[in-house]
Amino acid sequence: MGMVTAKQSNPANSASKTNGHASNGNTRSIESYAPATGELLGAVKVMDKDAVRMVVDRARKAQAAWAVLPIEERCERLLRLRDAFVERASDLVDIVSKECGKPRNEALAHEVLIVCELITYYCKRAAKILAPEKIELRIFKHKRSTVYFAPRGVIGIISPWNYPFSIPMGDVVAALVTGSAAVVKPSEVAPLTMLKAKEIFDSSGMPEDLLGIVTGDGATGSALIDAGVQKVVFTGGVETGKRVAAACGERLIPCVMELGGKAPLIACSDCDIERTARAIVFGGFANAGQACISVERVYAHESIHDALLARVRELVQKLRVGDPQKDFVDVGAIIFPKQMEIAEKHIADALKKGASLVAGGKRIEGTGQFFEPTILANCNHSMTVMTQEIFGPVVPFMRVTSEDEALELANTSHLGLNAYVFTRNAARGEQIARKVDAGSVVVNDVLINYAIADAPFGGIKQSGFGRVHGDDALRDMAERKHVLNDRLPPPKRDPLWYPYDGKSFHQLSTLFRALYGGGRFFGKIGDWFA
């Protein structure tokens, strides 16, 4: 299979100051640079398939002992891990902020807090969520039917660079709660964050090999899929996701695909302009727009379009862009430099086709990888900025004449991860939200749904399949095992078994007509079992 890389990643770009490759004899390494300063933060080895398999094998041995622990004990130990993350939160915030150029507020709220909440939610509810499920059988009343949730084994997690702690660690938590082990392949663009998480994990008293980290490039991700894992969770770009899903299909490994997004925001005629404007600015520029659920296109009703656009422009002009290590800023660095080239191409295409530049529009010269928060107006679907994932600090506006038009345009995308609706009428918002083609639709808020541990998160269309977070995602991380047993002592001779003869066929036919045949008499017999 091809390269398994982080979202929008291009490890071949060795000139990049975010994922330079170095060689020392037969050992290759990846160097991690701070995108805000260009400072070399560290280097990691590119692990080959033998090294990856060794990590997976060690995880499998650790998992065998972990799986036999009662779920209550597993959760008690995971809560101690949460406490360790809280105690070492400043260390996690520091490495995330440096390696991603991310404001410290976002490193804490969007990374560490989300993981701690997920651990808390799952550990407080796991015994109930994963409790055996009794199935009341319709016909075979003499049988007892139960579904148990069993550990899968080792879960392979291939994670991106935009949220290098919260995305992979959330999947790790779900795996460990269910009794499985986890091996994470972090993005080559931001590999150091998960190594810090592993350091804290080991020091918290968790079994050391229960969480494994394999560092490297796309070949390392391929090796992880091929190393005998029982499930794969991939977060990244659409094209890479297709290759990962195909590789999992060849090996009959279940997988979760969390891929790209092109989240629309529908601003209805009755929306609160101040709330909506602030949501667009935050939803579009948090993490410098490098989120799969960023606001990537705005459909504003013509009656409020101009006022909304004007207020957004005012708010954008007040944003502070810069190095989060020097001061508190609102918008940090572009983590992967190729994203600036992508943003420039989208902007140029839009301006060529008639869009107008309201704010920003270019990279910020000087030290570090920074791009101006950009607002475009007079956009339409002939422009790539309205139809293709940007993954950067660019928000295009399009004027619409009705909510129906906005819905039709919102649903034309090949992606369907997140969407947003803004209206003062909650019932109206609910109605519109249910018509949007997306895995999650948020009314009068942005981005927050990923932070809600109770709710499922994932996409439709080419945004992928499967879910993380929520009760169903935890159950899906486990293996469903159905056990069928007897309520009563079984007969010596089962009427459905051999030998077949005319008498047994007549009895079977009579029973069949009684259960499913039409007419007042036979129909009522069948209904008794309903």
N, C-alpha and C positions, 0 to 999 in steps of 0.2 A: 504494500500500500504506500501511498505518498506521505508527505510530511504531516506530522501531527503537531500543529503549532497552536499558540495562543491566538485569541481573536485578533484578526488583522495583522498577525505577526509575520515577519519575513526574516527568518534567521539567516538567510543568505546575505543579507545586508551587513557584512562584517564591518563596514565603515561606521555603522551606527554606534553612538556612544552609550546605547542602552543594552546592547547584547553583543559586544565584541567577542570574537573567538580567538583563543590563543592556543599555542601548541608547545608542549614541553616533552620532546622525545616522542614516545608513543601515546602520551596522555594529552587529550584535548580538554580545554576548559572554556567556560563562558564567563566573561567579566561583566559585572553589573555596575553601571554608572548611575549616579543621581541625575535625573533629567533636568532638575532645576539649576544644577551647578556644573555638571560634567565631572564631578568627583568620582573616582574609582572607589566603590564601596566594598568590593570583594569579588571572588571568583569561585566557581563551582566546576566540578568535573563533569564531562560528558560521559555518562555511564553507558556501557555497551550492553548487549542483550544478556550476557552471562552475569554481569553485575546486577542487572534488573531482576533476573530470575532468582538470584540469591536473596535479594531483599524480599521478594514475594514468598519464597520458601520459608524464610525466617518469620514472616508475618503469619503464614499458615500454621506454623508450630505454636506461635503465641496465641493464635485464635482458638486452637483446640482447647487450651486451658481456660481462656476467657469465656468461651461459649457455655461451659458447664456451670458457670456462676449463676445464681438466681438473678433475675433482671433487676431486683431491688438493690443487690450488691453492686452490679455493674453501674447502675445509676448513681449510687452513693459515691462511687469512685470518680465518676464523670463530674459530679458536682464539686468534688475536690479539685478537679482539673479546672473547672470554671473559676473557682476561688484563686487558683494560681494565675489564671489569665487576668483576673481583676487585680491581683497583687502586682503583676508584671505588666499592667496595661501601658505604662509609660514607655516600656521597652518596645512593645508592639507598635504603639503609635509612632515612636521614633523611627523604627525601621520602615514601616509603611510610608510615612511621610517622606523619608529620604529616598527610598527606592522608587516611589511613584510620583514624587513631587506634589503630594496631596496635602491640602490644608489639614492641620492637626484636628480640627473639629470633625472633619469627615473621616479621618483615620480612626478616631474614637467612635463616632456615632454610626458610621456606615460599615465598619469592619469589626471592631472588638465588641461593641455593644450587641450587634446582631448575633454574633456567635454565642455570647453569654446568655442572651435571651433564648436562643434555640436550645442550648443545653438545659436551661432551667425548665422550659416548657416540656421538652421531651422527657426529661427525667422525672418531672412531677406527674406526668400522664402516661408514661410508657407502659406501665403494668396494665392499665386499662385499655390502651390502644392496641397492645399486642396480646391481650387476653384471648384464650381459645374461643372461637365462635361456634356456637351450637346452631345447626341447621335443622329446622323443623321440616322433616320430609313429608311430601304430600301423600304419597301412596305407600311407601315402604315403612309403615309405622312401627314395624317390629325391629327396625334398625336404628342405631344411634350414630349420628353424623356430626363430626367435629372438624373444624379447620384450625390447625396450629400454625404459628409463625416461627419458623426455624431459621437459625443463622445460615447465610449463604456460604460463607467462607472468607475469601479475600475480595474486597471491592477495589477496583482500579479507578482512580480519579485523575482526570487530565484537566488542569485548570488554567484560567487566563491570567493576563497581567493587570487588568484594570481593578480588580478587587482580589488581591493575592492572598488575603487571609480569610475573609468572610465566605467567599464562594467555596474554596476547597474544604475549609474547616467545617462548614455546615454539613457537607456530605460525609466527612469523617465522623462527626457526631452521630448522624443517623445510622451509619454502619456499625459503630461501636455499641450503640444502644441495643441494636438487634442481635448482638453477639458475634458480629463479623469483625474482621480486621480491615485496615485500609492502607493502600499504598498510593501516594500522591506524586504525580509528575507535575511540578509547578512550571509555569511559563519560563522559557529561557530569558525573557525580557525582565522578569522580576522574581528570581529564584530564592533570594535571601530571606524573604518574609516567612516562608514555610519552614525554613531551617531554624529560624528563631522560634517559631511555634513548636517545632519538634524538640528544641532544647527545653522549653517550658514544660512540654508534655512529659518528657523523660524525668525531669526534676520533680514533677508533681506526685510521683509514685505510681503512675500508670505503667503497665508492662511495656518495656522498652521497644520491642519489635512489633507491638500491636499496631503502631503507626510507622510506616516506612516512607521515606522520601527518595525518589529517584530523579536525579537532575540530568539535564541534557537538552537535546533538540528534538526535532520531529522523530528521528529514528528511535530515541529513547521512549517516546510515547507509543510507537509501534511495538517496541519490545515489551512494554507493559501489557498491552492487549494480548500479546502472544505468550505471556508468561504463566498462563493458567489461572487467571483471575476469574471469579464467578459472575461479576457484573462490572459494567463500565459506566461512569458518569462523566460526560464530556461537556465542557462549556467553551464555546469558541465560535469561529466563523462558519458560515453555511457550507462553503465548499469543502473545508476540512472536515466538518461534521458529517458530510455525506460519505467521505472516505472512511471515517471512524466507524460509522454505522454499518458500512459494507463489510469492514473487517470483523466487526462483532457478529454480523450475520453469518459470515463464513464459518465462524467458530461456534455459532449458536449461543452466544453470550448475550443476555439481556442488557439493554443499555438505556440511558437517559440522555437525550440530546437537548441542550439549552443553547440555542444558536442566536442569530442576529435579531435585531429589532428595528422598527421604523415607527416609533410610537406617535400616533396622531393626538393632537389636543383639539377638541371641538369646543369653541367658545360660543355658547348660545346667545341669543339676543337679550336674554335676561340675566346674563352672568354678572357677578360682582367684579367690576373692572379692576379694582385694586387687588383683590385676592387672585384673580386670574393672571394679572400681569406679574405679580410676584411669583406665582407658580411657574409661569413660563420661564422666567429668569433663573429660578432655582432649578427647575426640572431640566432646563436646557444646558446649564453651565456647571452644575455640581460635578465634581471630578473632571472638570474641563470638558464636559460633554461625552466623556469616555465611559458610557454606561449603555448597556443594551436596552435599557428602559428609559433613556433620556427622551425628553420632548424633542422630536426630530421634524415635526411639521405642525403648523397651526392653521386650522380652518376657522376663521373668525367671521361671524355673521356681519353683513354689511352695515347693520345699524350701530354696531359697537366697534367695528374694525379700526377706524381711525383713532378713536379715543384710547383703545387698548394698545395699539401700536405706539402711540405717543408716550403712554405711561411706561411701556416696556423700554423704550429708548431712554427715558430719564433714569430708570433703574439700572440699566446696563452701564450707563456713563459713570455710575457711582461704584461699580465693582472694582475691587483692588486685586490686581493680578501680580503674582510674584512668588518668590522663594519662601515656602512656609517655614523654613528653618530660621529665617531672619526675623519674621514678624507674622502677625496674624493676617492672613490674606483670605479673599473669598474664592479666587480661582487660581489653581496651581498650574503645574507644568503639563505638557503633553508627554505622556509616558513613552510612547513609541514614535519616533520622528516621522515615520512614513505617514502618520495620520495628518500631519500638517500638509503634506503634499496632496493627500486626498481631499482635505478641506479646501485647499486652493483650487483644485480642479473643479469641485462642485460650485464654488463661488464664481469662478470664471465662466463656467457654462451658464449659470443663472443670469449673470450680468449681460452676457452675449445675447441671451434670448429675451431680454427686456426687464429683468428684475432690477430693483433699486437697492442700493446699499444704505441701510439705516444706521448701522453701527458696526465698528470693527472692520474686518475684512482681510487682515493680513497677519503674518507672524511678527512677533516682537523681536527686533534685532538686539543682539547683546548676548550675555552669558545665559545659557540654559535654553530649554525648548518651550517657548511660550507662544500662544496664539491669541489674538484679540477676540473676546466674546463678540460674536457676529450676528447681526439681525438683517435679514433680507426681506423686502416687501415686493408686492406685485408678482408673486411667484405662481407658477402653474405646473401641471403635470408633464409638460414637455421638457422640464428641467430635471436633471438628475438629482438635484438637491431635495426634490419632493418625492422621489421614487426609489432612491438607493440609500442604503445605510451610510451615514456620515461618520459617526463615532468620533465626533469632535465638537468644539464650541461654536456651532452654527445652527441657527434656528430660522427657517423660512416661514413667511406668512403668506396665506392665500385668502382672498376675500370670497365669501360664499353668500348666496342669496337666501339659503334656508338650511335648516338642520338636515333635511333629507339629502340635499346636495352634499353637505359635509359628510354624512354617513356613506354615501355612494363613493366619494373620493377616498375616504378613510379605508374603505374595504377593498379598494382596488389593489392594494399592496400584496406582494408575494410573501410578506412577513406578517406575523400576527402574535406578538409577544405581549405588549402592554398598550393601553390606550387611556385617554383622559377625557372627561366630559365636565364642563363647567356651566352651571345653571343655578339660579336661586331656588328652583323648584326641585325638591328631592325626588318626588315621584317621576317627574319628567326626566331627570338625570338617570334614574333607574331604567326607565323605558328605553332611552337612547342607548345606554350602556349595554343592554341585552341584545341590541342589534349590531353592535360593533364586533367585527371578526378579530378577536384577540383572546389570548389565554386569560388575561386579567384586564379589567376595566375599572378605573378609579374615578369616582365622582368628587369634584371639588378638592382634590389633593393630587400630589405627584410623588412618585418614587417610593412612597411609604409602604406599599404592599409587600415589597421584598423583605422588609424588616418585621413583618407579622409572622411569627413562627407558627401560629395556628392555621394559616391559610396556605393552600397549594399555590405554587409558582411554576409557570412553564408556558410554552407557546403552542400555537397551531400553525398550519401551513409550513413554510420553510423555516420558521422559528424553532422547529423541533418537535419533540414529543416526550412524554413522561413529565413527572413533576418532582420538585424538591419542596421541602417544608410541608407542614400540615400532616394530618393523621394518615392519609392515604399514602403519602410519600414514605412515611416510616414503615408502613405495612409492606409497601412494594420493595423496600430495601431488604426485607426478609423473604424467605422462601415459604410459600403457602404449602402446607402439608395436610392433606385430607385423610382422616382416619374414619373408617366405617366399621362399626362394631354391632353386636347383637344386644337388643334389650331383653330378649327372651331366649331360652335355650333353643338352638337350631334343631330342625327336624332331622330324623335319620335320613330321609329321602326328600330332596327338594323337588317340587313338582315341575320346576323349569329345567331340571337336569335330565341326563340320559336315564333310561332309554326313551326315545320318541316313539309314540304309537297313536293310533286313532283316538283313543280315550283322552290322552293328555292334550292332543290338538283340539278336541271338542271342548274340553275344560278351559283351555287358553282362549279359544274363540269366544266362549260365553263371557269370560271375564273381560275380554277386550271390548265387546259390545256393551257390557254393563258400564264400563268406565267412560267410553267415548261415543257410544252410539246415540243417535237422535231419539226423539220421542219423549213423552212425559216420564215414563218409567225409567228408561235407561239413562236419560239425562240427569234425573235426580240422584241416581246412584253415584254418577261421576261427580256431581256437585258436593256430595257429602265429604269428599276427600279434599275439596278446595280449601 
